[in-house]
Amino acid sequence: MYICGWDLSTRLCGYCVLDDTGKYIDIGHIELKKIKNEYDKLETIKRFLISKQTLFEKCEHYVEAPLLAFKAKSSMAVTIGKLQRINGQICLLIYLLFNKKSVPVYVSTARKLCGIVLPKKSKRKDTKKLILNFVQNLGIVPKEKWTYKRTGNPSDFCFDQADAYVVAASQIISKNNI
């Protein structure tokens, strides 16, 4: 059985598949930011899931839980609502296509299990970079999966893939600690 971690959003969905020992199987993303219509986004996700059916059927699916409350200067009710909605829709797609229930994982719990300690009051942008650096430094995911823009900054999807890795790895750690 494989463990699939997901970082779901309306612009990019990152995923990471590890075996039950933490060995790398696959990592990637679904690009959604150019798709405006919600149903077209879901159709894109559905086609992607079907294209990787043989992989995702072998997985237990763990999904980064969306925000449940406001964070000062960073979240709005509309955004939280959209994230809750797409999260639920994608979890339903996974269930309908693979008969697999997605388990929500709180980001703070996942990071703690992986041993990630962030500075207090770190900005969202800094947090994303710290998480990506942490995952890259582990050396588990092949280097070619981390691509960079002409500016030298990581491609946007790298952050979502790193978050998905943390979700998957945290569940392996959690299972092994039981």
Z-matrix of the N, CA and C atoms (Angstrom, degrees):
N
C 1 1.463
C 2 1.529 1 108.68
N 3 1.321 2 114.89 1 137.77
C 4 1.454 3 121.29 2 176.94
C 5 1.529 4 109.95 3 -101.50
N 6 1.321 5 114.80 4 161.22
C 7 1.455 6 122.34 5 176.35
C 8 1.528 7 106.85 6 -113.45
N 9 1.323 8 116.90 7 124.63
C 10 1.464 9 121.36 8 177.59
C 11 1.522 10 108.55 9 -113.70
N 12 1.322 11 115.65 10 120.81
C 13 1.450 12 121.84 11 174.43
C 14 1.516 13 109.24 12 -99.11
N 15 1.317 14 116.49 13 140.42
C 16 1.458 15 122.39 14 -178.24
C 17 1.524 16 110.81 15 -125.96
N 18 1.320 17 116.05 16 138.78
C 19 1.465 18 123.29 17 168.07
C 20 1.525 19 104.86 18 -118.61
N 21 1.317 20 116.23 19 103.97
C 22 1.462 21 121.23 20 -172.69
C 23 1.520 22 111.61 21 -101.55
N 24 1.324 23 115.61 22 138.48
C 25 1.462 24 120.67 23 172.69
C 26 1.521 25 109.36 24 -155.74
N 27 1.312 26 116.10 25 -179.90
C 28 1.467 27 120.46 26 -177.51
C 29 1.524 28 112.25 27 -83.83
N 30 1.338 29 117.98 28 -11.59
C 31 1.467 30 121.49 29 -177.64
C 32 1.522 31 112.79 30 -108.70
N 33 1.313 32 116.56 31 -40.64
C 34 1.462 33 122.60 32 -178.89
C 35 1.518 34 108.89 33 -146.28
N 36 1.308 35 116.93 34 137.75
C 37 1.463 36 121.08 35 174.16
C 38 1.519 37 106.92 36 -119.26
N 39 1.317 38 116.30 37 119.47
C 40 1.449 39 120.74 38 177.02
C 41 1.509 40 110.12 39 -99.45
N 42 1.327 41 116.32 40 148.01
C 43 1.465 42 120.55 41 175.45
C 44 1.522 43 108.85 42 -139.50
N 45 1.321 44 115.52 43 155.10
C 46 1.457 45 121.71 44 175.94
C 47 1.524 46 108.11 45 -146.15
N 48 1.320 47 116.01 46 131.05
C 49 1.462 48 121.76 47 178.70
C 50 1.519 49 108.70 48 -114.99
N 51 1.330 50 114.58 49 126.48
C 52 1.464 51 122.39 50 176.71
C 53 1.522 52 108.18 51 -125.00
N 54 1.336 53 116.63 52 154.53
C 55 1.460 54 116.75 53 172.17
C 56 1.520 55 108.45 54 -81.27
N 57 1.325 56 117.09 55 177.87
C 58 1.463 57 118.89 56 -173.29
C 59 1.527 58 114.28 57 -71.22
N 60 1.336 59 117.10 58 -3.36
C 61 1.472 60 120.36 59 174.37
C 62 1.529 61 111.55 60 -101.84
N 63 1.327 62 116.67 61 -3.28
C 64 1.461 63 120.99 62 -179.48
C 65 1.519 64 113.43 63 96.37
N 66 1.326 65 117.48 64 4.71
C 67 1.468 66 121.07 65 178.46
C 68 1.531 67 109.68 66 -72.35
N 69 1.324 68 115.61 67 138.42
C 70 1.459 69 122.89 68 179.79
C 71 1.527 70 111.10 69 -63.75
N 72 1.335 71 115.38 70 132.85
C 73 1.467 72 122.02 71 173.82
C 74 1.530 73 109.68 72 -116.09
N 75 1.340 74 117.04 73 -51.77
C 76 1.463 75 120.58 74 -177.91
C 77 1.528 76 109.10 75 -162.83
N 78 1.316 77 115.17 76 154.29
C 79 1.458 78 122.06 77 174.82
C 80 1.522 79 107.52 78 -150.37
N 81 1.310 80 116.22 79 147.81
C 82 1.460 81 118.69 80 179.10
C 83 1.513 82 111.52 81 -179.46
N 84 1.303 83 115.12 82 -163.56
C 85 1.461 84 120.62 83 -176.26
C 86 1.516 85 110.72 84 -154.83
N 87 1.317 86 114.28 85 163.60
C 88 1.465 87 122.39 86 173.92
C 89 1.521 88 105.98 87 -119.98
N 90 1.306 89 115.80 88 120.54
C 91 1.467 90 122.82 89 -178.35
C 92 1.525 91 109.12 90 -85.22
N 93 1.331 92 116.44 91 122.91
C 94 1.465 93 120.78 92 -177.91
C 95 1.522 94 114.25 93 -126.58
N 96 1.334 95 118.25 94 -7.78
C 97 1.467 96 119.51 95 -169.53
C 98 1.525 97 114.54 96 -64.21
N 99 1.315 98 119.36 97 -24.59
C 100 1.468 99 120.64 98 179.66
C 101 1.531 100 112.28 99 -87.02
N 102 1.322 101 116.23 100 -7.40
C 103 1.469 102 120.78 101 -179.88
C 104 1.522 103 108.30 102 -94.96
N 105 1.300 104 116.72 103 119.39
C 106 1.472 105 121.02 104 -174.82
C 107 1.525 106 113.04 105 -88.10
N 108 1.312 107 117.83 106 -38.85
C 109 1.454 108 122.53 107 -174.75
C 110 1.539 109 110.22 108 -80.19
N 111 1.324 110 115.42 109 129.62
C 112 1.464 111 121.72 110 -178.35
C 113 1.530 112 112.20 111 -57.54
N 114 1.317 113 117.21 112 -40.12
C 115 1.459 114 120.47 113 -177.78
C 116 1.525 115 111.49 114 -72.51
N 117 1.322 116 116.77 115 -32.59
C 118 1.458 117 120.05 116 174.56
C 119 1.528 118 110.47 117 -66.79
N 120 1.332 119 116.32 118 -36.41
C 121 1.469 120 120.42 119 175.94
C 122 1.523 121 109.78 120 -61.74
N 123 1.329 122 115.67 121 -46.69
C 124 1.464 123 119.44 122 -179.83
C 125 1.528 124 111.82 123 -63.71
N 126 1.313 125 116.99 124 -38.01
C 127 1.470 126 120.20 125 177.38
C 128 1.527 127 110.39 126 -64.57
N 129 1.327 128 117.42 127 -39.66
C 130 1.471 129 121.91 128 176.94
C 131 1.529 130 110.38 129 -62.24
N 132 1.317 131 115.97 130 -44.49
C 133 1.469 132 120.55 131 179.21
C 134 1.526 133 110.26 132 -64.54
N 135 1.308 134 116.89 133 -42.94
C 136 1.470 135 121.54 134 179.25
C 137 1.526 136 110.57 135 -59.77
N 138 1.321 137 117.27 136 -46.58
C 139 1.472 138 120.71 137 179.25
C 140 1.529 139 110.55 138 -61.59
N 141 1.338 140 116.49 139 -40.49
C 142 1.459 141 120.55 140 178.71
C 143 1.533 142 110.66 141 -63.15
N 144 1.331 143 116.53 142 -47.80
C 145 1.465 144 120.33 143 -179.76
C 146 1.529 145 111.19 144 -59.39
N 147 1.317 146 116.41 145 -42.39
C 148 1.468 147 120.67 146 178.97
C 149 1.530 148 110.79 147 -65.41
N 150 1.333 149 117.03 148 -36.12
C 151 1.475 150 119.81 149 179.96
C 152 1.530 151 111.92 150 -65.82
N 153 1.319 152 117.34 151 -21.16
C 154 1.467 153 122.24 152 179.33
C 155 1.528 154 111.17 153 -117.23
N 156 1.315 155 115.45 154 28.70
C 157 1.461 156 122.02 155 -174.63
C 158 1.526 157 112.88 156 -55.57
N 159 1.326 158 117.52 157 -45.15
C 160 1.471 159 119.05 158 -177.33
C 161 1.530 160 111.76 159 -62.98
N 162 1.315 161 117.75 160 -29.97
C 163 1.462 162 121.37 161 177.20
C 164 1.530 163 110.63 162 -77.46
N 165 1.330 164 116.86 163 -52.63
C 166 1.457 165 120.58 164 -173.26
C 167 1.526 166 113.50 165 -68.68
N 168 1.345 167 117.76 166 -23.70
C 169 1.466 168 120.57 167 175.50
C 170 1.528 169 111.60 168 -66.24
N 171 1.327 170 116.78 169 -25.22
C 172 1.465 171 121.92 170 -178.01
C 173 1.529 172 112.35 171 -88.23
N 174 1.332 173 117.10 172 1.84
C 175 1.464 174 121.17 173 -171.23
C 176 1.519 175 113.60 174 -105.63
N 177 1.333 176 113.27 175 149.54
C 178 1.450 177 121.21 176 159.08
C 179 1.530 178 103.62 177 -90.76
N 180 1.313 179 117.62 178 135.30
C 181 1.465 180 121.24 179 -174.15
C 182 1.528 181 111.24 180 -107.23
N 183 1.333 182 114.92 181 126.92
C 184 1.462 183 122.80 182 178.54
C 185 1.522 184 107.95 183 -122.88
N 186 1.312 185 115.77 184 128.47
C 187 1.454 186 121.92 185 -172.13
C 188 1.523 187 109.70 186 -118.22
N 189 1.343 188 115.58 187 130.42
C 190 1.454 189 119.03 188 174.68
C 191 1.529 190 108.24 189 -60.04
N 192 1.323 191 115.36 190 120.87
C 193 1.465 192 120.33 191 -178.35
C 194 1.519 193 109.82 192 -65.85
N 195 1.327 194 117.55 193 136.43
C 196 1.466 195 119.53 194 178.25
C 197 1.522 196 110.68 195 -72.14
N 198 1.322 197 115.76 196 164.19
C 199 1.460 198 121.27 197 178.47
C 200 1.524 199 110.95 198 -54.89
N 201 1.315 200 114.99 199 139.24
C 202 1.462 201 119.72 200 177.12
C 203 1.523 202 111.78 201 -108.22
N 204 1.326 203 116.04 202 -13.01
C 205 1.461 204 120.21 203 -177.29
C 206 1.514 205 109.83 204 -144.24
N 207 1.307 206 115.60 205 163.79
C 208 1.452 207 121.11 206 179.52
C 209 1.520 208 110.88 207 -72.61
N 210 1.318 209 115.48 208 143.54
C 211 1.459 210 121.82 209 171.53
C 212 1.518 211 105.89 210 -114.53
N 213 1.301 212 116.50 211 134.60
C 214 1.463 213 120.62 212 -177.06
C 215 1.523 214 111.78 213 -52.62
N 216 1.317 215 115.85 214 130.15
C 217 1.460 216 124.53 215 175.91
C 218 1.528 217 114.81 216 60.52
N 219 1.349 218 118.76 217 17.57
C 220 1.463 219 116.75 218 -178.88
C 221 1.520 220 115.03 219 -139.94
N 222 1.318 221 119.66 220 -9.83
C 223 1.451 222 118.32 221 -179.14
C 224 1.519 223 111.09 222 -138.74
N 225 1.312 224 114.26 223 146.40
C 226 1.452 225 121.00 224 178.83
C 227 1.521 226 107.95 225 -125.57
N 228 1.325 227 116.61 226 155.72
C 229 1.461 228 121.51 227 -178.42
C 230 1.530 229 111.29 228 -56.72
N 231 1.323 230 117.32 229 -40.91
C 232 1.465 231 120.86 230 -179.22
C 233 1.531 232 110.36 231 -62.34
N 234 1.322 233 116.57 232 -43.47
C 235 1.463 234 121.05 233 -179.65
C 236 1.526 235 110.95 234 -65.37
N 237 1.314 236 116.24 235 -46.20
C 238 1.467 237 120.15 236 179.26
C 239 1.526 238 109.81 237 -60.56
N 240 1.326 239 116.93 238 -42.14
C 241 1.464 240 120.85 239 178.22
C 242 1.516 241 112.31 240 -60.89
N 243 1.323 242 117.16 241 -45.02
C 244 1.470 243 120.99 242 179.25
C 245 1.532 244 111.15 243 -62.82
N 246 1.331 245 115.88 244 -42.50
C 247 1.468 246 119.66 245 -179.83
C 248 1.527 247 111.19 246 -65.57
N 249 1.326 248 116.76 247 -41.47
C 250 1.467 249 120.40 248 177.55
C 251 1.533 250 110.26 249 -61.32
N 252 1.309 251 115.06 250 -42.98
C 253 1.467 252 120.11 251 -176.87
C 254 1.534 253 111.77 252 -65.63
N 255 1.340 254 117.53 253 -50.07
C 256 1.469 255 119.96 254 -178.28
C 257 1.523 256 110.45 255 -66.65
N 258 1.327 257 116.63 256 -35.76
C 259 1.453 258 120.74 257 178.07
C 260 1.531 259 110.10 258 -60.07
N 261 1.317 260 116.29 259 -49.57
C 262 1.465 261 120.56 260 179.45
C 263 1.523 262 112.44 261 -63.35
N 264 1.318 263 116.70 262 -39.59
C 265 1.463 264 120.16 263 -179.15
C 266 1.530 265 111.32 264 -65.97
N 267 1.327 266 116.73 265 -41.70
C 268 1.467 267 119.61 266 -179.53
C 269 1.530 268 110.35 267 -69.80
N 270 1.334 269 116.60 268 -39.51
C 271 1.472 270 119.02 269 176.38
C 272 1.530 271 110.37 270 -60.78
N 273 1.329 272 116.97 271 -38.69
C 274 1.461 273 120.47 272 177.28
C 275 1.526 274 110.90 273 -65.23
N 276 1.330 275 117.67 274 -42.21
C 277 1.466 276 120.54 275 177.13
C 278 1.532 277 110.90 276 -58.40
N 279 1.331 278 116.47 277 -44.96
C 280 1.477 279 120.52 278 179.07
C 281 1.528 280 109.94 279 -59.95
N 282 1.312 281 116.29 280 -41.87
C 283 1.461 282 120.33 281 179.33
C 284 1.533 283 111.48 282 -65.72
N 285 1.320 284 116.09 283 -47.07
C 286 1.467 285 119.83 284 -177.31
C 287 1.535 286 112.03 285 -66.72
N 288 1.325 287 117.08 286 -37.77
C 289 1.469 288 120.37 287 -177.20
C 290 1.524 289 113.34 288 -80.35
N 291 1.338 290 117.22 289 -36.68
C 292 1.466 291 120.25 290 -171.64
C 293 1.526 292 114.00 291 -121.69
N 294 1.337 293 116.61 292 0.71
C 295 1.468 294 121.44 293 -176.70
C 296 1.529 295 111.33 294 54.95
N 297 1.329 296 115.72 295 40.26
C 298 1.467 297 122.85 296 -179.18
C 299 1.526 298 108.76 297 -121.15
N 300 1.319 299 115.91 298 130.01
C 301 1.463 300 120.36 299 176.36
C 302 1.519 301 108.91 300 -85.38
N 303 1.307 302 116.45 301 132.45
C 304 1.462 303 121.89 302 177.28
C 305 1.531 304 109.07 303 -86.46
N 306 1.315 305 115.33 304 135.00
C 307 1.465 306 121.06 305 -179.10
C 308 1.522 307 108.64 306 -104.34
N 309 1.334 308 118.00 307 126.02
C 310 1.464 309 119.49 308 178.57
C 311 1.530 310 111.18 309 -74.09
N 312 1.323 311 115.28 310 143.03
C 313 1.466 312 122.24 311 178.46
C 314 1.521 313 107.28 312 -130.32
N 315 1.315 314 116.50 313 125.87
C 316 1.459 315 120.01 314 178.27
C 317 1.521 316 109.40 315 -75.55
N 318 1.315 317 115.97 316 135.06
C 319 1.454 318 122.06 317 -174.77
C 320 1.528 319 111.25 318 -58.87
N 321 1.310 320 117.90 319 -38.14
C 322 1.470 321 120.21 320 -179.80
C 323 1.525 322 110.82 321 -65.36
N 324 1.318 323 116.81 322 -38.92
C 325 1.462 324 121.22 323 177.63
C 326 1.526 325 110.80 324 -66.29
N 327 1.327 326 116.49 325 -44.89
C 328 1.465 327 121.01 326 -179.56
C 329 1.530 328 110.72 327 -60.65
N 330 1.318 329 116.47 328 -46.28
C 331 1.471 330 120.01 329 -179.60
C 332 1.517 331 111.21 330 -63.85
N 333 1.308 332 116.56 331 -41.56
C 334 1.469 333 120.64 332 -179.86
C 335 1.530 334 110.45 333 -62.67
N 336 1.313 335 117.42 334 -45.45
C 337 1.461 336 121.36 335 179.26
C 338 1.530 337 111.67 336 -60.76
N 339 1.324 338 116.40 337 -34.65
C 340 1.471 339 120.97 338 179.89
C 341 1.526 340 112.80 339 -82.52
N 342 1.312 341 116.82 340 -4.61
C 343 1.465 342 120.32 341 179.73
C 344 1.510 343 114.48 342 80.39
N 345 1.312 344 116.57 343 22.91
C 346 1.466 345 121.21 344 179.52
C 347 1.520 346 108.81 345 -88.63
N 348 1.307 347 115.40 346 120.23
C 349 1.462 348 121.28 347 177.54
C 350 1.526 349 107.43 348 -115.44
N 351 1.314 350 115.12 349 121.81
C 352 1.464 351 120.98 350 -178.90
C 353 1.521 352 110.03 351 -103.08
N 354 1.326 353 116.71 352 147.10
C 355 1.466 354 119.00 353 175.94
C 356 1.520 355 110.63 354 -62.08
N 357 1.307 356 116.63 355 145.06
C 358 1.469 357 120.31 356 177.17
C 359 1.521 358 108.94 357 -61.41
N 360 1.325 359 115.42 358 142.97
C 361 1.457 360 123.33 359 177.86
C 362 1.536 361 113.08 360 59.50
N 363 1.333 362 117.21 361 30.49
C 364 1.467 363 118.08 362 176.68
C 365 1.526 364 108.64 363 -74.17
N 366 1.304 365 115.82 364 143.45
C 367 1.456 366 121.77 365 179.91
C 368 1.522 367 109.20 366 -73.92
N 369 1.338 368 115.97 367 154.91
C 370 1.463 369 121.85 368 -177.71
C 371 1.525 370 111.72 369 -54.26
N 372 1.324 371 116.10 370 -43.87
C 373 1.463 372 121.92 371 -179.27
C 374 1.538 373 110.46 372 -62.25
N 375 1.321 374 116.74 373 -43.26
C 376 1.463 375 121.35 374 178.89
C 377 1.525 376 111.13 375 -66.83
N 378 1.333 377 116.36 376 -40.08
C 379 1.463 378 121.11 377 178.77
C 380 1.520 379 110.21 378 -60.11
N 381 1.327 380 116.74 379 -45.88
C 382 1.465 381 120.59 380 179.99
C 383 1.530 382 110.91 381 -59.11
N 384 1.330 383 116.97 382 -42.98
C 385 1.469 384 120.71 383 179.07
C 386 1.520 385 111.68 384 -65.32
N 387 1.324 386 116.71 385 -40.91
C 388 1.465 387 120.69 386 179.23
C 389 1.528 388 111.62 387 -63.50
N 390 1.331 389 116.33 388 -41.97
C 391 1.472 390 120.80 389 178.73
C 392 1.528 391 109.83 390 -64.71
N 393 1.318 392 117.00 391 -46.25
C 394 1.463 393 120.69 392 179.16
C 395 1.533 394 110.64 393 -59.97
N 396 1.315 395 117.52 394 -46.38
C 397 1.470 396 120.77 395 178.56
C 398 1.520 397 111.33 396 -60.78
N 399 1.323 398 116.92 397 -41.54
C 400 1.459 399 121.26 398 178.18
C 401 1.528 400 110.90 399 -57.80
N 402 1.330 401 115.81 400 -49.99
C 403 1.474 402 120.85 401 -177.86
C 404 1.525 403 110.46 402 -66.18
N 405 1.321 404 117.56 403 -44.49
C 406 1.463 405 120.39 404 179.42
C 407 1.528 406 111.23 405 -60.60
N 408 1.325 407 117.48 406 -40.96
C 409 1.457 408 121.47 407 -177.81
C 410 1.524 409 113.27 408 -67.75
N 411 1.325 410 117.55 409 -19.75
C 412 1.463 411 120.13 410 175.90
C 413 1.532 412 110.63 411 -66.77
N 414 1.340 413 116.46 412 -30.48
C 415 1.466 414 121.10 413 178.36
C 416 1.517 415 114.34 414 74.10
N 417 1.317 416 117.87 415 16.43
C 418 1.473 417 121.43 416 -178.95
C 419 1.521 418 110.72 417 -83.41
N 420 1.319 419 116.45 418 -41.25
C 421 1.468 420 121.63 419 178.82
C 422 1.525 421 108.07 420 -85.31
N 423 1.346 422 117.85 421 130.41
C 424 1.475 423 120.25 422 179.79
C 425 1.535 424 112.50 423 -55.00
N 426 1.312 425 115.68 424 141.55
C 427 1.471 426 121.69 425 -176.46
C 428 1.528 427 113.03 426 -57.52
N 429 1.317 428 117.50 427 -32.47
C 430 1.468 429 119.55 428 -177.35
C 431 1.535 430 112.49 429 -68.50
N 432 1.319 431 118.07 430 -12.81
C 433 1.466 432 121.17 431 177.04
C 434 1.517 433 112.12 432 -78.30
N 435 1.323 434 116.62 433 -11.85
C 436 1.467 435 121.87 434 178.49
C 437 1.530 436 107.59 435 -105.67
N 438 1.311 437 116.71 436 103.61
C 439 1.455 438 120.13 437 -178.79
C 440 1.528 439 110.00 438 -103.68
N 441 1.339 440 114.10 439 160.89
C 442 1.461 441 119.87 440 -174.24
C 443 1.524 442 110.89 441 -128.32
N 444 1.322 443 114.30 442 151.38
C 445 1.464 444 121.39 443 175.49
C 446 1.526 445 109.04 444 -78.38
N 447 1.320 446 116.46 445 170.10
C 448 1.469 447 120.89 446 177.77
C 449 1.521 448 112.14 447 -59.89
N 450 1.315 449 116.48 448 -24.69
C 451 1.469 450 121.41 449 179.95
C 452 1.536 451 112.22 450 -75.51
N 453 1.337 452 115.76 451 -11.76
C 454 1.462 453 119.92 452 -176.65
C 455 1.515 454 113.10 453 94.79
N 456 1.334 455 117.15 454 -7.45
C 457 1.463 456 121.21 455 177.24
C 458 1.526 457 110.39 456 -81.41
N 459 1.323 458 117.10 457 150.88
C 460 1.470 459 119.43 458 178.42
C 461 1.528 460 111.06 459 -62.11
N 462 1.331 461 116.08 460 147.79
C 463 1.468 462 120.39 461 172.53
C 464 1.521 463 108.39 462 -60.39
N 465 1.331 464 116.32 463 148.15
C 466 1.464 465 120.89 464 -175.79
C 467 1.526 466 112.68 465 -54.22
N 468 1.327 467 117.07 466 -39.85
C 469 1.453 468 119.91 467 -176.07
C 470 1.529 469 113.60 468 -66.91
N 471 1.325 470 117.96 469 -20.06
C 472 1.470 471 120.71 470 179.20
C 473 1.524 472 111.21 471 -59.58
N 474 1.331 473 116.85 472 -36.24
C 475 1.462 474 120.65 473 -179.45
C 476 1.526 475 110.99 474 -66.85
N 477 1.339 476 116.60 475 -39.10
C 478 1.460 477 121.03 476 179.35
C 479 1.524 478 110.63 477 -70.45
N 480 1.319 479 116.49 478 -38.12
C 481 1.466 480 120.35 479 176.89
C 482 1.529 481 110.31 480 -64.07
N 483 1.331 482 116.88 481 -41.47
C 484 1.465 483 120.90 482 179.10
C 485 1.531 484 110.22 483 -64.14
N 486 1.316 485 117.17 484 -42.18
C 487 1.466 486 120.36 485 177.24
C 488 1.533 487 110.52 486 -61.97
N 489 1.311 488 117.05 487 -41.32
C 490 1.467 489 120.80 488 178.50
C 491 1.530 490 110.66 489 -63.87
N 492 1.335 491 116.54 490 -38.76
C 493 1.464 492 120.44 491 176.37
C 494 1.534 493 110.21 492 -58.96
N 495 1.325 494 116.82 493 -45.86
C 496 1.466 495 121.35 494 -178.98
C 497 1.533 496 110.10 495 -60.53
N 498 1.325 497 117.49 496 -41.66
C 499 1.466 498 120.85 497 178.41
C 500 1.525 499 109.96 498 -61.37
N 501 1.329 500 117.54 499 -47.89
C 502 1.467 501 120.94 500 -179.06
C 503 1.532 502 111.24 501 -64.79
N 504 1.314 503 116.76 502 -48.77
C 505 1.470 504 121.01 503 -178.04
C 506 1.523 505 111.38 504 -61.49
N 507 1.320 506 116.91 505 -38.06
C 508 1.468 507 119.98 506 -179.23
C 509 1.521 508 111.25 507 -62.22
N 510 1.323 509 116.86 508 -34.69
C 511 1.462 510 119.63 509 -178.97
C 512 1.529 511 111.89 510 -74.63
N 513 1.313 512 116.59 511 -32.37
C 514 1.475 513 120.02 512 174.56
C 515 1.520 514 109.02 513 -66.46
N 516 1.326 515 116.62 514 -44.55
C 517 1.462 516 121.29 515 178.31
C 518 1.519 517 110.15 516 -61.55
N 519 1.328 518 116.38 517 -44.57
C 520 1.465 519 121.82 518 -179.75
C 521 1.530 520 110.82 519 -60.60
N 522 1.314 521 117.49 520 -44.93
C 523 1.471 522 121.57 521 -179.32
C 524 1.525 523 111.10 522 -65.65
N 525 1.321 524 117.13 523 -37.66
C 526 1.474 525 121.19 524 -178.33
C 527 1.515 526 113.06 525 -76.12
N 528 1.332 527 117.02 526 -18.25
C 529 1.473 528 120.87 527 178.91
C 530 1.524 529 112.37 528 -86.75
N 531 1.321 530 115.79 529 -9.96
C 532 1.479 531 119.51 530 -177.18
C 533 1.517 532 109.93 531 -75.90
